[in-house]
Amino acid sequence: MKLGKVTGRVVSTRKVPSFEGIKLLLVQPVDEHLIPCGDPLVAFDTIQAGTGDVVYYETSKEAGRVLETLMNPCDAAIVGIVDHIFTENQR
């Protein structure tokens, strides 16, 4: 799983049938200190995340497993909202 911050929404008027009714969000990958790392990506939101939320997401074949239709072309999916991050150097 990877950390990211939701920076916006993506609107698509036409999509494959297995994606109907699923919200698309723009996610900026971040490290454990919430510093951006990498390029933003579009992820499916199945947990009602919103702009500004820190989330964890999955990519590749594992991302498609969160949708009801197992055989789908999903590349990234948000699987949880982060409440707090504890690091070794934090007091």
TIRO-2110 file (N, C-alpha, C; in Angstrom, 1 decimal):
// TIRO-2110
0.8, -1.2, 0.0, N, 1, A
0.0, 0.0, 0.0, CA, 1, A
0.9, 1.2, 0.0, C, 1, A
0.3, 2.3, -0.5, N, 2, A
1.1, 3.6, -0.7, CA, 2, A
0.3, 4.7, 0.0, C, 2, A
1.0, 5.7, 0.4, N, 3, A
0.3, 6.9, 1.0, CA, 3, A
0.1, 8.0, -0.1, C, 3, A
-1.0, 8.7, 0.0, N, 4, A
-1.3, 9.8, -0.9, CA, 4, A
-2.2, 10.8, -0.3, C, 4, A
-2.3, 12.0, -0.9, N, 5, A
-3.2, 13.0, -0.5, CA, 5, A
-4.1, 13.4, -1.6, C, 5, A
-5.4, 13.4, -1.3, N, 6, A
-6.4, 13.7, -2.4, CA, 6, A
-6.3, 15.2, -2.7, C, 6, A
-6.1, 15.5, -4.0, N, 7, A
-6.0, 16.9, -4.3, CA, 7, A
-7.2, 17.4, -5.2, C, 7, A
-8.0, 16.5, -5.6, N, 8, A
-9.2, 16.9, -6.4, CA, 8, A
-10.0, 15.8, -6.9, C, 8, A
-11.0, 16.1, -7.8, N, 9, A
-11.9, 15.1, -8.3, CA, 9, A
-11.6, 15.0, -9.8, C, 9, A
-12.0, 13.9, -10.4, N, 10, A
-11.9, 13.7, -11.9, CA, 10, A
-13.3, 13.4, -12.3, C, 10, A
-13.8, 14.1, -13.4, N, 11, A
-15.1, 13.8, -13.9, CA, 11, A
-15.0, 13.1, -15.2, C, 11, A
-15.7, 12.0, -15.4, N, 12, A
-15.7, 11.2, -16.6, CA, 12, A
-17.2, 11.0, -17.0, C, 12, A
-17.6, 11.4, -18.2, N, 13, A
-19.0, 11.2, -18.6, CA, 13, A
-19.2, 9.9, -19.2, C, 13, A
-18.1, 9.2, -19.7, N, 14, A
-18.2, 7.9, -20.3, CA, 14, A
-17.1, 7.0, -19.7, C, 14, A
-17.5, 5.8, -19.2, N, 15, A
-16.6, 4.9, -18.7, CA, 15, A
-17.1, 3.5, -18.9, C, 15, A
-16.2, 2.5, -18.7, N, 16, A
-16.6, 1.1, -18.9, CA, 16, A
-17.7, 0.8, -17.9, C, 16, A
-18.5, -0.2, -18.2, N, 17, A
-19.6, -0.5, -17.3, CA, 17, A
-19.2, -0.9, -15.9, C, 17, A
-18.1, -1.5, -15.7, N, 18, A
-17.7, -1.9, -14.3, CA, 18, A
-17.3, -0.7, -13.5, C, 18, A
-17.1, 0.5, -14.1, N, 19, A
-16.8, 1.7, -13.3, CA, 19, A
-18.0, 2.6, -13.1, C, 19, A
-19.1, 2.3, -13.6, N, 20, A
-20.3, 3.1, -13.4, CA, 20, A
-20.6, 3.3, -11.9, C, 20, A
-20.8, 4.6, -11.5, N, 21, A
-21.2, 5.0, -10.2, CA, 21, A
-20.0, 5.0, -9.2, C, 21, A
-18.8, 4.9, -9.7, N, 22, A
-17.7, 5.0, -8.8, CA, 22, A
-17.0, 6.3, -9.0, C, 22, A
-16.7, 7.0, -7.9, N, 23, A
-16.1, 8.3, -7.9, CA, 23, A
-14.6, 8.2, -8.2, C, 23, A
-14.1, 9.1, -9.0, N, 24, A
-12.6, 9.2, -9.3, CA, 24, A
-12.0, 10.4, -8.6, C, 24, A
-10.9, 10.1, -8.0, N, 25, A
-10.2, 11.2, -7.3, CA, 25, A
-8.7, 11.3, -7.8, C, 25, A
-8.2, 12.5, -7.7, N, 26, A
-6.8, 12.8, -8.1, CA, 26, A
-6.0, 12.7, -6.8, C, 26, A
-5.0, 11.8, -6.8, N, 27, A
-4.2, 11.5, -5.6, CA, 27, A
-2.7, 11.9, -5.9, C, 27, A
-2.1, 12.7, -5.0, N, 28, A
-0.7, 13.0, -5.0, CA, 28, A
0.0, 12.0, -4.1, C, 28, A
0.9, 11.1, -4.6, N, 29, A
1.7, 10.3, -3.7, CA, 29, A
2.5, 11.1, -2.8, C, 29, A
2.6, 10.7, -1.5, N, 30, A
3.4, 11.4, -0.5, CA, 30, A
4.2, 10.4, 0.3, C, 30, A
5.3, 10.8, 1.0, N, 31, A
6.0, 10.0, 1.9, CA, 31, A
5.4, 10.0, 3.3, C, 31, A
6.1, 9.4, 4.3, N, 32, A
5.6, 9.4, 5.6, CA, 32, A
5.5, 10.8, 6.3, C, 32, A
6.2, 11.8, 5.7, N, 33, A
6.2, 13.1, 6.2, CA, 33, A
5.3, 14.0, 5.4, C, 33, A
4.5, 13.4, 4.6, N, 34, A
3.5, 14.0, 3.7, CA, 34, A
4.1, 15.0, 2.7, C, 34, A
5.4, 14.7, 2.3, N, 35, A
6.1, 15.4, 1.3, CA, 35, A
5.8, 14.7, -0.1, C, 35, A
5.3, 15.5, -1.1, N, 36, A
5.0, 14.9, -2.4, CA, 36, A
6.1, 14.1, -3.0, C, 36, A
5.9, 13.0, -3.5, N, 37, A
6.9, 12.2, -4.2, CA, 37, A
6.2, 11.4, -5.4, C, 37, A
6.6, 11.8, -6.5, N, 38, A
6.0, 11.1, -7.7, CA, 38, A
4.9, 12.0, -8.3, C, 38, A
4.4, 11.4, -9.4, N, 39, A
3.4, 12.1, -10.2, CA, 39, A
2.0, 11.8, -9.7, C, 39, A
1.1, 12.7, -9.8, N, 40, A
-0.3, 12.5, -9.3, CA, 40, A
-0.9, 11.4, -10.2, C, 40, A
-1.9, 10.7, -9.6, N, 41, A
-2.6, 9.6, -10.4, CA, 41, A
-4.1, 9.7, -10.1, C, 41, A
-4.9, 9.0, -10.9, N, 42, A
-6.3, 8.9, -10.7, CA, 42, A
-6.6, 7.6, -10.0, C, 42, A
-7.4, 7.6, -9.0, N, 43, A
-7.7, 6.4, -8.2, CA, 43, A
-9.2, 6.4, -8.0, C, 43, A
-9.7, 5.1, -8.0, N, 44, A
-11.1, 4.9, -7.7, CA, 44, A
-11.3, 5.1, -6.2, C, 44, A
-12.5, 5.7, -5.8, N, 45, A
-12.7, 5.9, -4.4, CA, 45, A
-13.9, 5.1, -4.0, C, 45, A
-13.7, 4.1, -3.2, N, 46, A
-14.8, 3.2, -2.7, CA, 46, A
-15.1, 3.4, -1.2, C, 46, A
-14.4, 4.4, -0.6, N, 47, A
-14.6, 4.6, 0.8, CA, 47, A
-15.1, 6.1, 1.2, C, 47, A
-15.4, 6.8, 0.2, N, 48, A
-15.9, 8.2, 0.4, CA, 48, A
-14.9, 9.2, 0.9, C, 48, A
-13.7, 9.1, 0.4, N, 49, A
-12.6, 10.1, 0.8, CA, 49, A
-13.0, 11.4, 0.1, C, 49, A
-12.3, 12.5, 0.5, N, 50, A
-12.6, 13.8, -0.1, CA, 50, A
-11.3, 14.6, -0.2, C, 50, A
-11.4, 15.7, -0.9, N, 51, A
-10.2, 16.6, -1.1, CA, 51, A
-9.6, 16.9, 0.2, C, 51, A
-8.2, 16.8, 0.3, N, 52, A
-7.5, 17.1, 1.5, CA, 52, A
-7.2, 15.9, 2.4, C, 52, A
-7.9, 14.8, 2.2, N, 53, A
-7.7, 13.6, 3.0, CA, 53, A
-6.4, 12.9, 2.6, C, 53, A
-5.7, 12.4, 3.7, N, 54, A
-4.6, 11.6, 3.5, CA, 54, A
-5.1, 10.1, 3.4, C, 54, A
-4.8, 9.4, 2.4, N, 55, A
-5.3, 8.1, 2.1, CA, 55, A
-4.2, 7.1, 1.9, C, 55, A
-4.5, 5.8, 2.0, N, 56, A
-3.6, 4.8, 1.4, CA, 56, A
-4.3, 4.1, 0.3, C, 56, A
-3.6, 3.8, -0.7, N, 57, A
-4.1, 3.2, -1.9, CA, 57, A
-3.3, 2.1, -2.4, C, 57, A
-3.9, 1.3, -3.3, N, 58, A
-3.2, 0.2, -3.9, CA, 58, A
-3.2, 0.3, -5.4, C, 58, A
-2.2, -0.2, -6.0, N, 59, A
-2.1, -0.1, -7.5, CA, 59, A
-2.0, -1.5, -8.1, C, 59, A
-2.0, -1.6, -9.4, N, 60, A
-1.8, -2.8, -10.1, CA, 60, A
-3.0, -3.7, -10.0, C, 60, A
-2.8, -5.0, -10.1, N, 61, A
-3.9, -6.0, -10.0, CA, 61, A
-4.6, -5.9, -8.7, C, 61, A
-4.0, -5.6, -7.6, N, 62, A
-4.6, -5.6, -6.3, CA, 62, A
-5.7, -4.5, -6.3, C, 62, A
-5.5, -3.4, -7.0, N, 63, A
-6.5, -2.3, -7.0, CA, 63, A
-7.8, -2.8, -7.6, C, 63, A
-7.8, -3.6, -8.6, N, 64, A
-9.0, -4.0, -9.2, CA, 64, A
-9.8, -5.0, -8.3, C, 64, A
-9.2, -5.5, -7.3, N, 65, A
-9.9, -6.4, -6.4, CA, 65, A
-10.9, -5.7, -5.5, C, 65, A
-10.8, -4.4, -5.3, N, 66, A
-11.8, -3.7, -4.4, CA, 66, A
-13.1, -3.5, -5.1, C, 66, A
-13.2, -3.6, -6.4, N, 67, A
-14.5, -3.4, -7.1, CA, 67, A
-15.2, -4.7, -7.2, C, 67, A
-16.6, -4.6, -7.3, N, 68, A
-17.4, -5.8, -7.3, CA, 68, A
-17.1, -6.7, -8.5, C, 68, A
-16.8, -6.1, -9.7, N, 69, A
-16.5, -6.9, -10.9, CA, 69, A
-15.0, -7.1, -10.8, C, 69, A
-14.6, -8.3, -10.6, N, 70, A
-13.1, -8.7, -10.4, CA, 70, A
-12.3, -8.4, -11.7, C, 70, A
-12.9, -8.7, -12.8, N, 71, A
-12.1, -8.5, -14.1, CA, 71, A
-12.4, -7.1, -14.6, C, 71, A
-11.6, -6.1, -14.2, N, 72, A
-11.8, -4.7, -14.6, CA, 72, A
-10.4, -4.1, -14.9, C, 72, A
-10.3, -3.0, -15.6, N, 73, A
-9.1, -2.4, -15.9, CA, 73, A
-8.6, -1.3, -14.9, C, 73, A
-8.9, -1.5, -13.6, N, 74, A
-8.6, -0.5, -12.6, CA, 74, A
-7.0, -0.5, -12.3, C, 74, A
-6.4, 0.7, -12.3, N, 75, A
-5.0, 0.8, -12.0, CA, 75, A
-4.7, 1.2, -10.6, C, 75, A
-5.6, 2.0, -10.0, N, 76, A
-5.4, 2.5, -8.6, CA, 76, A
-6.7, 2.6, -7.9, C, 76, A
-6.7, 2.2, -6.6, N, 77, A
-7.9, 2.3, -5.8, CA, 77, A
-7.6, 2.8, -4.4, C, 77, A
-8.4, 3.7, -3.9, N, 78, A
-8.2, 4.1, -2.5, CA, 78, A
-8.8, 3.1, -1.6, C, 78, A
-8.1, 2.6, -0.6, N, 79, A
-8.6, 1.5, 0.3, CA, 79, A
-8.7, 2.0, 1.7, C, 79, A
-8.3, 3.2, 2.1, N, 80, A
-8.4, 3.6, 3.5, CA, 80, A
-8.1, 5.1, 3.6, C, 80, A
-8.6, 5.7, 4.7, N, 81, A
-8.3, 7.1, 5.1, CA, 81, A
-7.4, 7.0, 6.3, C, 81, A
-6.3, 7.8, 6.2, N, 82, A
-5.3, 7.8, 7.3, CA, 82, A
-5.8, 8.8, 8.4, C, 82, A
-5.8, 8.4, 9.6, N, 83, A
-6.2, 9.2, 10.8, CA, 83, A
-4.9, 9.9, 11.3, C, 83, A
-3.8, 9.1, 11.5, N, 84, A
-2.6, 9.7, 12.1, CA, 84, A
-1.4, 8.8, 11.6, C, 84, A
-0.3, 9.4, 11.5, N, 85, A
0.9, 8.7, 11.1, CA, 85, A
1.9, 8.9, 12.2, C, 85, A
2.4, 7.7, 12.7, N, 86, A
3.4, 7.7, 13.8, CA, 86, A
4.7, 7.3, 13.1, C, 86, A
5.8, 8.1, 13.4, N, 87, A
7.1, 7.7, 12.8, CA, 87, A
8.1, 7.6, 14.0, C, 87, A
9.2, 6.9, 13.7, N, 88, A
10.2, 6.6, 14.8, CA, 88, A
10.7, 7.8, 15.4, C, 88, A
10.9, 8.9, 14.7, N, 89, A
11.5, 10.1, 15.2, CA, 89, A
10.5, 11.1, 15.8, C, 89, A
9.3, 10.7, 15.9, N, 90, A
8.2, 11.6, 16.4, CA, 90, A
8.2, 11.4, 17.9, C, 90, A
7.9, 12.5, 18.7, N, 91, A
7.8, 12.4, 20.1, CA, 91, A
6.4, 12.6, 20.6, C, 91, A
END
